[in-house]
Amino acid sequence: MPPRLLTLSVALLLTATSHAEMPKDAAVLLQRAGNTDDDRERQTVLGRLAALGSLNETQRKETAALAEFARKWNESGLKFYGASMRGKPYRALGDYDFGVAADSPLRPLCELYRGRMLAWNLIENSNVRTNPKEAKWFKDEAVASFRRVAGAFPKNTVARMYLGEALPWGTIPAKVEGAPEWATLQREQLERMAEIIRWWITHRQRENGEFGGGWGDDCEMWRWWSSVLLGFEDPQIVAAQLKFSRAAVTRPHLKGGFNTEITDVEHAAEDTTDNLVPLMVLEPDNEKWTKWGLRLGDFMRDVWTGRNERDQVQFKSFYFSATEAAPQPHRAYDVLADVGALHPALLAWQKTGDEKLGAQICAWLDTWVDATARAENGKPAGILPASLHWPSGAANGADGWWQPVKPGGYMHSYYIWPSVITELTDALMLAHVMTGKESYLAPLRSMAAIRLKYLKNPTKGVLKPGTEPWCADQLAPRRNANSNTGGLVKTLARFKALTGTTEFDELLTLEGAEFVIRTDAEGRKELGTALRESLGALRVNFPGFTSEVRSTDRCMRFVQFLVQDYAFDEYKGVMQPKHELLYRMATGDKNAPRFPQMAVRWLTPPKDIAALVTEASTTEFKAELFHFGKNSREVQAELRQLKPGDYKASLMVEGKPVDLASATVKIEKGRFTRLPFSLPSQKLATLVVESATK
């Protein structure tokens, strides 16, 4: 046979046999690698498989390639595969090259990784998730991959979890006689949240503090830790957060006090805001963090803001750094989310009363108050705009007043109105409390009136974006993935808690007890419903909160993937654990922890205990507590919101007064006071702190 024909024959023979069935010993190992739910074991088994002498050359190369991918999956950054996708269309991820042919016996194992990569890209990427075509493609392709895995490896429970099979985990505590329903439901969730957090600390936290998702994503994890981290005192969890945040703020690009890289405010500010805020809460006496918060006012004055053509102070762009505001015209907007860069400054102002910083913040908020009152470019009067154009100061956007970013643009769904509106309304509320000026309440009052009118007489049919009825609908408290959007009621609840006002009570009652914790019979009923719903989500799919997560800023979002109608951000599809509700119950805060207004921090571990703050004003504090342990428990309440003065404390147990070691409480300016007391075993207790002159 001529040499050329011989070479061709050999090539054809190799093609025909390279993807033949694996030898028996290899097939056994492949099944073991595919059926295990332990990725470390899978890596080990693939290594053994690649070393088998019974494999042909093609099988050996493919197995080695897949074993190397498995190693990176376990040992590299959680999204290491994203590096090869930069600059490519989103769907290119579906064609990721594992070094394994489509007809290889190893291909079903590749599908396990492919499905997870697609699923977590869908969960994380809002541009994918909110695009009907892209969202459907990613979901359908991921499901197809997991079905192939389930078919080839029927014992793989992780693949079945992605296909909708709920995987129960943990222990349901025994019922304790006399425990209120809210306490029983909260106690179990606090303990489950703590277990999830400890998993991350034990299995993911590195020596330098990171958790594997990159500093920019890892820094957001504390937000869902907040019920346990901020509400209580767990030494291991507090130490892990301090380790991370202390390391994060010492990185070179923050040496000057803020990010040296220009990017949009959500990402420019997260390295400071999402580290300084937990540091300021956990180490309130460390003046370093307070001074850093005050220094942000210098960036605001010297770099980020200027006077517009109306002679008003506003941000010149929503893309900025420590030294520059982006000059591009399509980025020349002051957006609602710019307040995110100022959260540490707001806390520092609140603590110190610094007049210089307060004047800067108020001058900027005055601009937003004025713009709210105007009807402009289709924006209804009385509605906070999504953005203010620089330098004109007009309420306008890139595509309608409600869209600072054109549809399909970077972070479009984050900045579209109402965006993080409650973060700005919280700043307005704080400005009123700090200065006493009624003008800062005007946007709250006008939007509350618009929302209340809509609830009483809702507009039927499709609502046109940008119109008053559409705005009123969007102001609803959101039960979806974007927990900071909408929800004007959260700011109103904060305002009521701080001042005792009854001005917004009608609206607060209508919005539901999940968002405004009420202690009347109907309010407790609604609270119980919300807690049961939350616990139902938290009792299943532990891997979805831990080992399966590839985006650490989405640890509580696995449930989004499971929706059946592709409405990934809607309430009917997003029954995520309500970690913010747990935080609000325990601390007395009324909104998200990113700008915390906590009435209390319980200096005791989050185990065998439940706490419900029912009064959290600047002059009075009240909370219900239940200790599930069999012996009494020593607790300290760190009071954080009472204004300076003399107070008296009392503890009622099942309606009867109990003597306190210290019944007098003195609150000093700028410091938090700790109140020690003994909590009885398995009895409902009510702690009250009120003015000594009352």
Steps between C-alpha positions, in 0.01 A plus 500: 500500500639843409621700805239775440213246504648328806508831691140573399386155611665539839336843543157358415555211740598740780194715432276197516644372826603812692152556641403140535360386832748529781662187642313347792736632768480848351122487470471417871711801593307724260173403668651573837622840382160585356283375784685666788379835632846576637709701255822415680429131465415554133839665447680210670311236303565677169869504586494125557302454180754696295778276632339174385706307247188354339396833343587576140698814424198720425317390813809562709543854365133585549497361852813694590344820361182447699697413815689826463172690461369329815813609684448861396131475598610411852820698541479814283269799524135402492451652153842420353336389176375854437845620396477315169158654432595867520394695193287215370119480475327372815400176328862411427510357850284216373778400262771492763781269389561229760738317268244218468325402177122510471477121455741416781381284795630786714262751348216453753746594773589817309128578491498519880749786488340661195158506666637659815693764308191596301275493808720732706559735210123532474466557875774765511473688172203739505545578130446130427230448761285793386537434127215263404690326222830465684335396826297227331802371310720480810232330707406250231860415415592453866199275557590296191851449640369389840259257337790339317686472829199350676459249220862387511551527878168439677650521849625855449263697725653838411385471139153402622498805728547727199212315333270589789536213747515651848780363720412528872784575740561570865298420810163645585515597870251341738206722584516680832176551685412865546724627221321750272477397136719788386773391744492136391520598134772760551716283726532222243584743222767679702666167573481390138642831382785464749571150373516623141734784599726264692521276194635795303750583771620140532504398133558819304671774702864531405796611706475853357130523592345443155223247439586413140260719305737795472514798735229686307243222549618368835456843657122473460465178697458682833164634382337158525704416811347804673230330710769289668805724458344830609200378695697277736856425611652184355879515555589282201276690260605844627867403475456381140333826396763713672775295337348559158414869534823602671695335218274642230546864601880469504528408132714740292219649291335632818816654643370851444165424662294405195525290185766628260330327204214673318187288475128532571406599853367157600844349435713807576352532849458139609860461616452784749128487581471122534803483726490823699134457596542159669824625658321805639224279642724228645772736629304813595776634724771477234537862392694394190179393328306811604778727372506308171126557467550872558777511236257386233357850523827630352458282192141612471597867512824494299444228239149365463272803516481849356248776450274447202348765274227556761769574761414179685738234633488168316722209400662563161489132401405164643837368388778630723811422704701663776643753255262540208139502387458339157472765226298297247164668424301173521622459858435860606218427742447522872308180579308376801771243567766768552388507862661156534843664499394710798363239742811502721493881489135504604579273795794721597282811477233334709755403765701823518261769378788640290363831366728523198406155373136555584493821294648321198252213517204731552598725207496194276170373640348846448557448126304174506219656705466777242504255207235284667254788516533575127307336219768472232568296185200280572587449868195559719526768767563355843709205375873470562672485160722209402778738400597864461688599188830681540546792461141597421356357824195381307312189606590293198658171396660324207163364382215665685523666841484162676799340320851641559636211293360392165335156493768234454770728638726406790302467825185636332260311725681622813470869419153505346245671726426440784852350527618527863254776580465407867870571552444861391171537688683370809759775453221758473341362816833521683551858381163591650583331830843668514389851396131514583425643154160399365615542139677162509169328567333649191606218260390238755163667545432551131594145403309354796190689386542373143547142621201517737274643229599216270435232762154638560419529130747294292530568129387207288683363197860542392675789670709725279854546633570844639139588578369567849303170525810309388709679762241426768507132410880492499510653849359176641728313740677242287498135593737426217874464457566874496415557865600868500270599214165660566383466853449865599318351797832388652618860534161605634523220757847620602365852537210381714733294719737791556241772559180324603305680228162360393501699174548198272313237702230440239755416232716298740201283589414433137853394395520183711673384816790337319631848433353691792509281808180558697401341828122515463320171436488543123862614489619195693298277270666650192841477667444130568407441136816673378717304744349166400559581135860594575564190708360279224770631266772471761428139596599366158791507257797564728742465202314785329606730784853362532702264282311572176531879520733649239408866559552597862277807466213262419523245783129530582383497140506136390121487517486747210620227267206277590221725369288335234379800299834678442388793721820476699462823697131477582350406836322189381835360395731637766418349838847556632566480875398835643829580670417870513179426687701306760739795527216749547332285765817456704641854477194723473628647173234550235703475182800320353830490694709681239412823684427351842279676752505235770324553830684214667764233466457193721841403636428128514535219243212448251409158637196396705372857497254723316456876520228731368551874543158664525599859586813668369476878529761744626323518837369149562601140435295184537566140395355155552750218559475126536783276618454136397775360725432308820690740727489876541726701270710812557450754224613855426295738289719755325266797460585697187222744418386669822595867521718613793329507836391299801278194456345227709494134400250229589458134415162329495483119494162358403345830606676520839785740588845357569775682686793623291855532629506848347164670449651838412655569161704804401545571129797719406553682170699303246514180707286187522385382843485134600219376721564162667212278608411137562261337255290222653468158345211432262288796603397803297676811628452866410782749547403868524731802513326837536571850620568522873257790520214311338 
